[in-house]
Amino acid sequence: MEVREATASDFDNIWPIFREIVSDGTTYGFSTDTSKDAAFQLWMQTPRATYVVADHQQILGTYYIKTNQNGPGSHVCNCGYMVSSAARGKGIATLMCEHSQLEAVRMGYQAMQFNFVASTNEGAVRLWEKLGFDTVGRLPRAFHHPEKGYVDALVMYKWLADS
C-alpha cells in the first residue's frame, strides 16, 4: 500500500467512496445528495492537499488536509478521511491519520482539529482517541443522524508541535 498525493484524475476512483459514505448520512455533514461536481470541489479543490491510499492502483481510502481557520488560527489544520467499505478493518484509517499528522507538521501546522465528529461514529472516535486526540467540545444534538435522530457532534483536537 502506498499513500500519495491525489491528482484530479484520481477523482473518478474517489467518487464511489465519497458517494457511498456521504449518501449514507451517518458520518459526514455533507448533503446526502451531493453531486459529483460539488464533491470534486469539496474534496479536491477546497483543501490544501488531498491524498489517496492505493494498493495495486486500486484506491482504498482518501483524505484531505486544509487550514481550519484563517489568520490567528491558521496554524491548525483540519482533515477528513474516507475508507472504501471493501477496505475497512485493514488499518487504512490509522495509516491515513498517521500520515496526515506527518504531512501537517511538514506543511507547518502545529495542531489538528476535527470540527464535527458524529458521536455515533464510535469507530472513528475510538481511533482518534487512540491516536492522541482529545474531545475538547461537544455540540448537543448538532448532527442529524438518519436513524438515531439528533445526536451530539464532537470537536476533537491534537497538538502536533513540540512544546
C-alpha positions as CSV (number, residue, x, y, z in Angstrom):
1,M,0.0,0.0,0.0
2,E,1.1,3.5,-0.7
3,V,-0.1,6.9,0.4
4,R,0.4,9.6,-2.3
5,E,-1.0,13.0,-3.2
6,A,-4.1,12.7,-5.3
7,T,-4.4,14.1,-8.8
8,A,-7.5,15.3,-10.5
9,S,-7.6,12.1,-12.5
10,D,-7.9,10.1,-9.2
11,F,-11.3,11.6,-8.5
12,D,-13.2,9.1,-10.7
13,N,-11.9,6.4,-8.3
14,I,-12.5,8.6,-5.2
15,W,-16.1,9.4,-6.2
16,P,-17.6,6.0,-5.5
17,I,-16.1,6.1,-2.0
18,F,-17.3,9.6,-1.4
19,R,-20.8,8.8,-2.8
20,E,-21.1,5.7,-0.7
21,I,-20.1,7.4,2.6
22,V,-21.9,10.7,2.1
23,S,-25.2,9.2,0.8
24,D,-25.3,7.0,4.0
25,G,-25.7,10.2,6.0
26,T,-24.3,8.7,9.2
27,T,-20.8,10.3,9.4
28,Y,-20.3,13.4,7.3
29,G,-22.0,16.8,7.4
30,F,-22.3,16.9,3.6
31,S,-25.7,16.7,1.9
32,T,-26.6,13.1,1.2
33,D,-27.3,14.0,-2.4
34,T,-24.0,15.9,-3.0
35,S,-23.3,15.9,-6.8
36,K,-20.1,14.6,-8.3
37,D,-19.1,18.2,-9.3
38,A,-19.8,19.5,-5.8
39,A,-17.9,16.6,-4.3
40,F,-14.9,17.4,-6.5
41,Q,-15.0,20.9,-5.2
42,L,-15.2,19.8,-1.6
43,W,-12.7,17.0,-1.7
44,M,-10.2,18.1,-4.4
45,Q,-10.2,21.9,-4.8
46,T,-11.0,23.4,-1.4
47,P,-8.4,21.5,0.6
48,R,-4.8,22.4,0.6
49,A,-4.0,18.8,-0.4
50,T,-5.8,15.5,-1.0
51,Y,-4.2,12.1,-0.6
52,V,-5.1,8.5,-1.5
53,V,-4.1,5.1,-0.2
54,A,-3.7,2.8,-3.1
55,D,-2.9,-0.9,-3.4
56,H,-2.0,-2.0,-6.9
57,Q,-3.7,1.0,-8.5
58,Q,-6.9,0.5,-6.5
59,I,-7.8,3.4,-4.3
60,L,-8.8,2.1,-0.8
61,G,-9.1,5.4,1.1
62,T,-8.7,9.1,0.8
63,Y,-8.2,12.1,3.0
64,Y,-7.8,15.9,2.7
65,I,-5.9,18.4,4.7
66,K,-6.8,22.1,4.9
67,T,-6.3,25.1,7.1
68,N,-9.0,25.1,9.8
69,Q,-9.3,28.9,10.2
70,N,-7.5,31.9,8.7
71,G,-5.4,34.5,10.5
72,P,-4.6,33.7,14.1
73,G,-5.9,30.1,13.8
74,S,-4.0,29.3,10.6
75,H,-1.6,27.1,12.5
76,V,-4.4,24.5,13.0
77,C,-5.4,22.2,10.2
78,N,-8.5,20.1,9.6
79,C,-8.7,16.7,7.9
80,G,-11.4,14.4,6.6
81,Y,-11.0,10.7,5.9
82,M,-12.9,8.2,3.9
83,V,-12.2,4.4,3.5
84,S,-13.9,2.2,1.0
85,S,-16.3,-0.2,2.6
86,A,-14.4,-3.1,0.9
87,A,-11.2,-2.0,2.7
88,R,-12.5,-1.3,6.2
89,G,-10.8,-3.1,9.1
90,K,-7.4,-3.2,7.4
91,G,-5.8,-0.2,9.1
92,I,-6.4,2.3,6.3
93,A,-7.9,5.0,8.6
94,T,-5.0,4.6,11.0
95,L,-2.5,4.8,8.2
96,M,-4.1,8.0,6.8
97,C,-4.4,9.7,10.2
98,E,-0.8,9.0,11.0
99,H,0.3,10.1,7.5
100,S,-1.8,13.3,7.8
101,Q,-0.2,14.3,11.1
102,L,3.3,14.0,9.5
103,E,2.1,16.0,6.4
104,A,0.5,18.6,8.7
105,V,3.8,19.2,10.5
106,R,5.7,19.2,7.2
107,M,3.3,21.9,5.9
108,G,3.9,24.0,9.1
109,Y,0.7,23.2,11.1
110,Q,1.1,22.9,14.8
111,A,-2.3,21.3,15.6
112,M,-5.1,19.3,14.0
113,Q,-8.8,19.7,14.8
114,F,-11.8,17.6,13.7
115,N,-14.7,20.0,13.8
116,F,-17.8,17.8,13.5
117,V,-17.4,14.1,14.5
118,A,-20.7,12.4,14.9
119,S,-20.8,10.9,18.4
120,T,-22.4,7.8,16.9
121,N,-19.3,7.2,14.7
122,E,-17.8,5.2,17.5
123,G,-15.1,3.6,15.4
124,A,-13.7,6.9,14.4
125,V,-14.0,8.4,17.9
126,R,-12.2,5.4,19.3
127,L,-9.4,5.6,16.7
128,W,-8.9,9.3,17.1
129,E,-8.6,8.9,20.8
130,K,-6.1,6.0,20.4
131,L,-4.1,8.3,18.1
132,G,-3.9,11.0,20.8
133,F,-6.9,13.3,20.0
134,D,-8.9,14.8,22.9
135,T,-12.6,15.6,22.8
136,V,-12.5,19.4,23.5
137,G,-16.1,20.2,22.8
138,R,-19.5,18.6,22.5
139,L,-22.2,20.2,20.3
140,P,-25.5,18.9,21.7
141,R,-27.8,17.4,19.1
142,A,-25.9,19.1,16.3
143,F,-25.8,16.1,13.9
144,H,-29.0,14.8,12.4
145,H,-28.4,11.0,12.1
146,P,-30.9,9.3,9.7
147,E,-31.8,6.6,12.1
148,K,-30.9,7.8,15.6
149,G,-32.2,11.4,15.2
150,Y,-30.3,14.3,16.7
151,V,-27.0,13.2,18.2
152,D,-24.1,15.1,19.6
153,A,-21.2,16.2,17.4
154,L,-17.7,16.3,18.9
155,V,-14.8,18.7,18.4
156,M,-11.5,16.7,18.6
157,Y,-8.1,18.2,18.8
158,K,-4.4,17.3,19.0
159,W,-1.4,19.5,19.4
160,L,1.3,18.3,16.9
161,A,4.2,20.6,17.5
162,D,6.8,20.2,20.2
163,S,6.1,22.3,23.2
